Amino acid sequence: QVQLVESGGGLVQAGGSLRLSCAASGRTFTGYRMGWFRQAPGKERELAATINWSIGTTYYADSVKGRFTISRDNAKNTVYLQMNSLKPEDTAVYYCNAEASVGPRYWGQGTQVTVSS
């Protein structure tokens, strides 16, 4: 059974930093795209960043480009999201996601990030 477990959320002041972790288990993720999505109150879930588990290529939404960095540690089966220069508009529940070209999408339970002004 695939499990994605996020951690690292919390309350931080604007301009601060947080690092989110996503511990993945239950299968091998070779060829998967691992991603971080976020959902603010009253808004739709949106993509923040992705990384290819095998080759490490990354993608960032314009709203986080230059401030967030996604990475993975294959040995630990963990994906990270380093978030710097946080803004109040980054406040959201952040979800870890795993998906391949075919098959189901997997989601974690989410971790709350709150940025105070």
C-alpha positions as CSV (number, residue, x, y, z in Angstrom):
1,Q,0.0,0.0,0.0
2,V,1.5,3.3,-1.1
3,Q,1.8,5.9,1.7
4,L,3.0,9.5,1.4
5,V,3.5,11.2,4.8
6,E,4.2,14.9,4.9
7,S,5.8,16.8,7.7
8,G,7.5,20.1,8.4
9,G,4.6,22.5,8.2
10,G,4.0,25.2,10.7
11,L,3.7,28.9,11.4
12,V,6.4,31.3,10.2
13,Q,6.7,35.0,9.7
14,A,6.9,36.5,6.2
15,G,10.4,36.3,4.8
16,G,11.1,33.1,6.8
17,S,11.8,29.6,5.6
18,L,10.4,26.1,6.1
19,R,11.3,22.7,4.7
20,L,8.6,20.2,4.0
21,S,9.3,16.5,3.8
22,C,7.4,13.7,2.2
23,A,8.3,10.1,3.2
24,A,7.1,7.7,0.5
25,S,6.7,4.0,0.9
26,G,4.8,1.0,-0.4
27,R,6.4,0.7,-3.9
28,T,9.3,1.8,-6.0
29,F,8.8,5.2,-7.5
30,T,11.1,4.8,-10.5
31,G,9.7,6.9,-13.4
32,Y,7.2,8.7,-11.1
33,R,6.7,12.4,-11.0
34,M,6.7,13.5,-7.4
35,G,5.0,16.8,-6.7
36,W,4.0,19.3,-4.1
37,F,0.6,20.8,-4.5
38,R,-1.1,23.4,-2.2
39,Q,-4.6,24.5,-1.4
40,A,-5.5,27.8,0.2
41,P,-8.9,28.3,1.9
42,G,-11.6,28.8,-0.7
43,K,-9.2,28.1,-3.6
44,E,-8.6,25.2,-5.8
45,R,-5.6,22.9,-5.3
46,E,-2.6,24.1,-7.4
47,L,0.7,22.7,-8.4
48,A,3.8,24.2,-6.8
49,A,6.7,22.0,-7.9
50,T,7.5,18.6,-9.3
51,I,10.5,16.4,-9.6
52,N,11.2,13.3,-11.7
53,W,12.1,10.6,-9.2
54,S,14.5,8.9,-11.6
55,I,16.3,11.7,-13.4
56,G,15.7,14.6,-11.1
57,T,14.3,17.1,-13.6
58,T,12.2,19.8,-11.9
59,Y,9.3,22.1,-12.6
60,Y,8.1,25.2,-10.6
61,A,5.0,27.2,-10.8
62,D,5.7,30.9,-11.5
63,S,4.4,31.8,-8.1
64,V,7.2,29.9,-6.3
65,K,10.0,30.0,-8.8
66,G,13.2,31.4,-7.3
67,R,11.9,30.9,-3.8
68,F,11.1,27.2,-3.5
69,T,13.4,24.2,-4.2
70,I,12.2,20.6,-4.7
71,S,14.6,17.8,-4.2
72,R,14.6,14.1,-3.4
73,D,16.7,11.6,-1.5
74,N,16.3,8.2,-3.2
75,A,18.1,6.3,-0.4
76,K,15.6,7.7,2.1
77,N,12.6,7.6,-0.3
78,T,11.9,11.2,0.7
79,V,11.0,14.3,-1.3
80,Y,11.6,17.7,0.1
81,L,10.3,21.2,-0.5
82,Q,12.6,24.0,0.7
83,M,10.6,27.2,1.0
84,N,12.4,30.5,1.4
85,S,11.2,34.1,1.4
86,L,7.8,33.0,2.4
87,K,4.8,35.3,1.8
88,P,1.4,35.4,3.4
89,E,0.0,34.2,0.1
90,D,1.9,31.0,0.5
91,T,-0.4,30.0,3.3
92,A,-2.1,26.8,2.4
93,V,-2.3,23.1,3.1
94,Y,0.6,21.5,1.2
95,Y,0.1,18.0,-0.3
96,C,2.6,15.5,-1.5
97,N,1.7,13.7,-4.7
98,A,3.1,10.8,-6.8
99,E,1.9,9.9,-10.2
100,A,3.1,8.0,-13.3
101,S,2.0,8.2,-16.9
102,V,-0.5,5.4,-16.2
103,G,-2.1,4.2,-13.0
104,P,-3.5,5.9,-9.9
105,R,-2.4,9.2,-8.4
106,Y,-1.3,9.1,-4.8
107,W,-1.7,11.8,-2.2
108,G,-0.5,12.5,1.3
109,Q,-2.7,13.8,4.1
110,G,-1.4,17.3,3.8
111,T,0.5,19.7,6.1
112,Q,-0.5,23.2,7.1
113,V,1.8,26.1,6.3
114,T,0.8,29.5,7.7
115,V,2.8,32.6,6.9
116,S,2.0,35.7,9.1
117,S,2.5,39.2,7.8
